[in-house]
């Protein structure tokens, strides 16, 4: 194992969930390099990353330290904190029995709220369990909740219509089915922009790790960047746009979070005032590069 990775594991084992800046100071490395190492350790399942943020930074922790994240719930939004306390107390919540605002909040509590889909009589019902609640207790409470809601079928059919296997799902999307959207034909300008990005990568020891995705005005692809400790994986998000704002930076950052990689944002445009403030807050997780 890499010496720095071994040291990081020791630090987190001793201190619990940490921020990238904490690791950078401990191993005396650049914040960006530290973030890249942490992201790689998450991909290799040596560490886990939180959804809860301290400022704009997630926490990194060992799998067995998940419960330690509760120490950071003070950083949740007010509504999210209220719903967290409610879920912790009740352990199981029926999605249909809470307000719209609470539904939005509980979907943001991905570290603590586990969605469960129960199918009965051909219909699906959504519940949420507190992440530390044992599955045996969950099954018992679900049966009680469904009976209370009068979802139990006639006695003659109880054996056939029993609650089906409980399945935990990673994420639940409550949205209407959308019609398929035809992708616009990629313009020659975008193809030329992609070539410019590839040329920049070649000249700066950046190696593409795949084709990535290409849309008009945007190129996204995973890359490996050579460093003093070996190749580090980043997600390149390139925008062909004159002015880059905070929304552009936010979108790129979210793509990086989904891919569990720090972001190299490349553009031929200028970063506006709001964009600069937001990009600065993501230091260590996003690099902004303007092409000349």
Secondary structure, 3 states (H helix, E strand, C coil): CCHHHHHHHHHHHHHCCECHHHHHHHHCCCHHHHHHHHHHHHHCCCCEEEEEEECCEEEEECHHHHHHHHHHHHHCCHHHHHHHHHHHHHCEEEHHHCCHHHHHHHHCCCCCEEEEEEEECCEEEEEEEECCCCHHHHHHHHHHHHHHCCCCCCHHHCCCCCCCCCEECCCCCCCCCCCCCCCCCCCHHHHHHHHHHHHHHHHCCEEECCCCEEECCEEEEEEEEEECCEEEEEEEEEECCCEECHHHHHHHHHHHHHHCCEEEEEECCEECHHHHHHHHHCCCCEEEEECC
